Amino acid sequence: MKITHDSNSTNFIKVSNVSSNRPKTIQQNALIRKDTLTIGQQARNLFKGQQAKTSLIESLMKQRESVQQMKSDLSERTLENGGDLSSIKEQLKDFEKQIAEIDAQIAEQQMEEQKKATNQKDQEIKKEQPANSLEDILGKSVSLEQMETLELSRNSLGREQNRLASEVALDASRGTFIDKKYEKLSDLEDRIQTVQEKVADHLQNAEDKDLHKEASLTTLIDELKESKTKQQQDKLTAEEGS
């Protein structure tokens, strides 16, 4: 018996095999593209979130500068016109209050960013072995700039709190009670408490907890400044010796 080879049949088989494999290939490529798009979208969302945080802080800083400038301009105009600053006392207090509120918002945003960054680098920080407790504070706590911002914010809120407390006491001595002042005073106390809690929370992340409990915020800032100055002096001494 003679068997004939049909080239058309062979071609049909090849085409069929290619056709049967094509859906799998297309499906795999679609999944890859989908994963790529998902990862790309997540990265873009993360970038947008970080960018929004930065933009918010920059916006608050600009607002603070604007309010500070308006306060300075008002004082200058009053003095140039032969007036006395006591005549614009209430306006100046309003400006100070606005600045204090903006400082508190800036500090809060910076603390949130620092907390996220600390969580992301927690494993790396654990592997580090700081030379001393002060370097440990510098590495695990908020930066010096942020600590100074918190101190500024707390001082501003404290001044506003003292002013309102004095006004409330004066009103009470006169037999008058203004609910709005009590509400503002309570709000300021809550803000100050929030700032202090955030500072304490970050300071507790360092290993030397006893030092943190004993050191005040102002003392800690002074120590950090002294440490940086000493490091710079040691570096200059080493360069001169070489």
Secondary structure, DSSP 8 states (H G I E B T S, - for coil): ------HHHHHHHHHHHHHHHHHHHHHHHHHHHHHHHHHHHHHHHHHHHHHHHHHHHHHHHHHHHHHHHHHHHHHHHHHHTT--GGGGHHHHHHHHHHHHHHHHHHHHHHHHHHHHHHHHTHHHHHH---SSHHHHHHHHS--HHHHHHHHHHHHHHHHHHHHHHHHHHHHHHTT---HHHHHHHHHHHHHHHHHHHHHHHHHTTSS-HHHHHH--HHHHHHHHHHHHHHHHHHHHHHHHH-
